[in-house]
């Protein structure tokens, strides 16, 4: 198929996409794409921006596939890849376009346009996801400390908390905070930022070795030229955001290399922000020199969100997607998917897709039907007990963990402690750690409720009702 024919096909696909994706996505990421071939029922598309490839494949793959099939038929698909030559051409063309319109612009117009284009390029170079910023991060008790630390670093890079080490289980928002720091710094300073996953750092490092045949045997040799470029990429920045650092565990050679990168950045007063699924001391096979350096900054954690935070996360996500739903839908998802943010978003995506495909409103009944196969029997935890006690008394988990002495809150706190001990059979010390109380205080609460239950029928009913809620 000749070039002009491919261009005509691509224009028709773009016309389809222009009405099916948001205008800012189309203009920023789809308009610059070019189709260069059509072979084996596959439309070959190239992008001048690496970030657009990642974003389009992750979030808009179905839209592009649907548009291609609409134009070329059901058996057709597409491939999308970054192309360096196209990138150079794109940058040159943008400069020409700007030169043409600059005469008719005011100085402010020119500054805004330059800033917009420069920012888009910087975001692409920094490997940042446009959707992960501070303003759409839902802060709860589970993440407040980490959020404040991240925001402080974003406002004062290299001034304090260097390195900043954020740890927590998968799907709780560590990557979101790393990228939010990157976006904030790009928007508000002229500093150079780079985000990278440790696995990608490792893979690029591996490419810096070449496999050569020597005397009939395979021999791995280091390519010094490639290594220089590799180290320049990660050491010639002002802010390095590195994710999933636990990947270094048991990888001695790459750990040694990253140590040199860390030292180069830290010595030159550059900000380092690290994320991991564990705190440094809980990564047993991590290089000791790295562990001590990670711990010399600020180490903060993110834990699973409480019910109130989960509710707000799902609600905020629905607004982000511009999908209307009733509050009891958010409540149902928040109640049944307690582990992490990804789980919450996945559940809401399934409900909205179910409603869209069956032309239904997004209400509680729809949510229950869509998710009936995904609701697992709840694991009873101190957090689950606290959430249900708080819900029963119309207070918050924060109230339970606090020091307020109002009768209703104090009674709820005693009951929550009693139920935690009774249902989980864990130590007073463990319960005290969860509620931030001394073990003697926990013992007092348990003994007091145990004693009252002998004669107080109303309290017996309350305990029974809360247990049923929990189970």
N, C-alpha and C positions, 0 to 999 in steps of 0.2 A: 504494500500500500504506500502511495507516494506521500511526501511530507505535507502537502496542502490538504490532502484528504484527511490525514490524521488531525491536522489543525481544525478542520471543519467539524470533525467528530467531537473533539475536545471542547469546542465552543458550545456545542449542543449540550454536552454533559455539564459544563459550567452554568449554562442557562437553567438547567434543572436544579443544580445545587444552590443557585442564587436565591431560589424561593424556598429551599428546604433547610437552610442553615442560617443562623443569625448573621446580620450584615457585617458586624465587626470581625467575625470569624472568616467570612468569605473574603472580605477585603484584605485582611492581614495575612491569611495563610493559604487561601485557595487561588486567589487572583494571580499571584506570582508563579504558580505551577505551569509547567509546559508538558504536553504530551508529545513524545518523539517517535513512537512506533505502535503498531498493532499487529501482534503475532500470537499464534496459538490461542486465539480468543481472549487475549490479554492486552489491555491498553497500558502501555508503558509510560508512566508519568514521572517527571523529575522535579525536584524542589531545590531552590537556591538557599534554603534555610533548614539546617538539621533539626531545629526545634519544631518546625512545622510538621516534619515527618512524624516525630514522636506524638505530637498533639493530635494530628489528623488520624493516625492509626489507632490511637487509644480512644478518642472521643467521637470521631466522625466517620469511622470506617464504614458503618452501615449506610450512612447517607451517600457516600461516594459510590459504594457498591451498587446501591439501588439506582442511582443516576446513570451509572454505566450500563446496567442491565436494561434500563428504560430506553436508552438510545441504541444499544447494540444487540440486545436480546438476552434471554435468561441464562444462556450458557457462557456468557462473557463476564470477565472480572478485570481487575487492574493490579498493577504493581506500582509502588511509590517509594522512591529512593532519593537520597541527597546527592547532588552533583556539584562538585567544586567549580567546574568551568562555568556552569550556569550561575553559580553564586557570584563569580567575578563579573559576568555579563549583567546580572541583575543590579549589582552595586553601581556599575558604570551607567546603566540606563536610568537608574534613580537619580544619579547626579545630573544627567542631561535634562531629565524632566524638571528637576528642581531649578536648574539654571534657566529654563524656559519661562517658568512662572514667577521667578523671583522679582522681575521688574514690576509686576503688578501687585506685589505684596507689600504690606506695611512691615516695619521692622519686627513688630510683635508676631505677625503671621509667620515670618521667616524663622524666628526663634522657636516658635511652637512646632513648626513643621520639622525643623532640624532636630529638635529635642525628641519628637515622636519617632522619627526614623532612627536616630541614634539609640534611643531606648530599646526599640525593637531589636536592633542588631546586638546591643549589649545583652539583652535577655537571651538571645539565641546563643551568643558566645559563652555566656555564663551557665548555660544549660538549665535555665529556670522554667518552671511551669507557670504560665500566666495566671492559673486559677488559685495558686497557693500564696496568699498574702495575709497580713495581720488582720485586715478588716473582715475577713470571712472565716477566721478561726474562732470557734465558740469556746470561750473560757469558762471552766468550771473549777470546783475545788480540787479536782484531780489534776489540773494542768496550770493552775494560777501561778505557782512558783516558777515553773518552766517558762511560761509565757512572759512573765515579768523579766526574767533573766534574759530571754531572747530579745525582748524589746529594748532592754538596757544596752545590750551588745550592739544592736542595730543603730542605736543613737550615739554610742560611744565606742566604735570599733577600736580594739587594741588598747583602750584606756583602762579597762578592768575586765575581770572574768575572762582571762585568756590563758589556756583554752576554755571554752564553754563545752561541757560534756553533758548531753541529754540522753537519758536511757529510759527504756520502758518496752513493754511487749509490742508486737507488731500491730499496726493499725490504730495507734492511739494519738498520732499527730506529730511525731518527731520530724518526719520529712517535711511536713507542712511548716513547722517552725523554722527549720533550716532554710527553706526556700523563701519564707516570709522575711527573714533577716536579709537574704540576698536582694529581694525586690526593694525593700526599704532603703538599703544602702545605695542601690542603683538609682532610685528615684531622687534621693536627697544628697548624694555626694558625687564626686568624680572618681571614686575608688573602683578598682578592678576586682570583680567577684567571679569565683568559679565554684559550681556545685558538682560533685562527683560521687557516685557510689563506689565503695571500696572494691567491689568486684570488677567494675569497669576500669578503675585505676590499675588493678592487677592485670586485667586482660591487655591493656595498652602496654604495660610493662613487659609482658610476655612477648609482644610483637617486636620489642626492641632487641630481641635475640633472633638470629637467623640460623636456620638449619642448613648446614653445608655438608656436602659429601667429600670426605677426605680419606684417601687410601682405602676406599671401599666401605668406610664406616661413617655413620652419622655423627656429626660433632656440632654442638651448640656453641655459637660464637656471639659475643656481644658486639652490637653495632654502635660505636661511640657517637656517631652523628645522630642517629635516632634517639639515643639516650639524652643527648644534649637538648634536643627539641622537646623530649618528654619532660625533662626536669624544668625547662623554661616554662612549659605550659602550666605546671602546677606550683612552681616556686616564684614566678614573676607575676604574682597577684597580691592584692592587698587583703583579701578575705578568701579563705578556703573553707568551704562547707563540705565535709566528708561524711557520708552516710554508711550505716551498716559496718562500722569499724571492726565488729567481731569477726568479720571475714578474714582478718589477719591472723586469727588464732591458728597455730601450728604451721603457718607459712613463713618460715624463718627468713628466706631471702627477700621476699617482698616487704616483710616487716622491717628489715634492715634498711631497705631503700626508702620506705616511708619515714623511718626515723630521720634520715638525712633531709627529707623534705620538711618534716616538722621542725627540725633544728634551724634550717635555713629561714623559714618563715618566722619562727619565734624570735630568733636572734635579730631579725630585721624589723621587729615590732609589728608584725602582720597578724591579723586576727584569724584564729582557727576555731571552728565550731564543729563538733563531732557528735554523731548520733550512734547509738548501739542498742541492742536488745537487752544488754546487761551492763551493770556498772563495772568499772575497770577491774576491781578486785575479784569479780565473779567470772572473769575470762581467764581461766587458770593457765592456758598455754600461750598467753600474750607475752611478748617480749617485756621483761621487767623494766627496761629503760623507758619504753613507751607507757607502761602502766603508771609509773611514778610521774611522768610528765602530764599525763591525762588528769591525774589527781591533784596536780598543783594549781589548777585553775578552779572553776566552780563546777561541781557535779550535781545535776538536778534530775529528778525523775518525773515521769508521767504515768499515772495509774489509770485503770479503767474508769470511765465517767460514771457518776451516780445517775439516778433516774432523771432528776431535774435537768442535768446537763445533756443527757441523751435525748430527752424531749426537745430541747432547744437546738441540738445538732440536726435532728431530722427536720424540724420546722425551718431552720435556716437553709438546709439543703433543698427543700421544696421551693423556697423563694429563688434560690440560685438557678434552679431548673425552670422556673416560671410555671410550676405545676401546682394547681390549687388542690388542697385537701383539707379535711376537717381535723380539728385538734384531737379527736379520739383516735384517728389513724396514727398520729404522731405518738400518742400515749401507748397504743397497742404495740407499735414497733419498739418504742423505748423500753417497754416492760419485758418484751420477749427476746430482745437481742442485746444482752448486757455487756458483751465482751470488748468490743472496739468500734471505732468509727466506720471502718470499712464494712463491717457487718450491718451496721445501721443503714448506710447508704445503699448497700446491695439489696436490703429488704425493701427500702422505699422504691428503688428502681424496678424491682419485680412487681410491686403493687401498681405503680404507674403504667408499666408496660401491659400488665394484665387488664387494667381498666381501659387503656387505649385500644387494645386489640379487640376487646369485647364491647367497646362503646358503652362503658359504664362510668358512673360517677365514682370518685375516689372517696369512699366512706368506710366506716368500720367493717361493714359486711363484706365489701370488696376486699379489704385488707385480709380479713380472716380467710376468705376463699383462696386468695392468691398465695398466702403463706402457710396454709394448713399443713403442707408437707415439710416445712422448714422449722416449725416450732419444736424445739427439743425440750425434754423434761428438764426443768431448772435444777442446777446444782445449788444446793443451799450453802450460802456463804455468810460471813458476818455482814458484808455489804448488803446482801439481799434481805437479811433480817432487818437491818437498820432502815432500809428503804421502805419496807412494808409497815414497820412501826411508825415511821415518820408520816407515811401516807394515812394511816389509821387516825393519828392525832392531828392531822393537818398542819404539820410543821415540816422542817427540813432536816436532812441528815446532818447538816452543819449545826443545827440547834442541838441535836443529840450529842454531837462531839464537843459542843461548846461548854461554857461554864454557867449558863443562865440557870437561875434558881426558881423561876416561876413554877408553881405546883404542877401544872400540866406537862411542862417540858421535863421537869425532874422525874415525874411519874413515868413518862414515856422512856426516859433514859434508863431507869431502873428495870423496866420491863424488857427493853431491848437487850440489856446486859444479861438478864435472867434467861431469856430465850436463846441467846447465843451460847451460853453455858449449857443449857438444857438440851438443845437440839444438835449441837456440834460436839459437845464433850471436849472442848479445848481448854487449855490452861487459863487461869486468871490473868497470867502475865500476857498471853497472846490477846485476850480480850481487851486488856488495858492498853496494849499497843495500838489496837484498832481505834479505840475511843479516846486515846490520849489521856488515860487516867492511870493512877497508881493501882497496883494489884489489890491493895487493901480497900480502896474505894470500890473496886469491882466486887470483891468479896462481900462488902457491906450491902451493895445493891442486890446481889443474888440471895443472900440470907434474908433480907427484908421482904422480898417478894415471896420467897418460899414460906416464910412464916405467915404472911397475910393470906396466902392461898388456903390455909387450913380452915379459915372462917369466913372469908370474903367471897360470896357467891358471884357478885358482880365482876370481881377481878377474874374469877375463873372463866366467866363468859368472854371477857375481853381477851384473855390469853388464848382461848379456843378460837375466837374469830380471827385473831392475828395469825395463828398457826395455819388456819385454813387458807388465808390470803397467801402466806409464804409458800405453801405446798401446791 
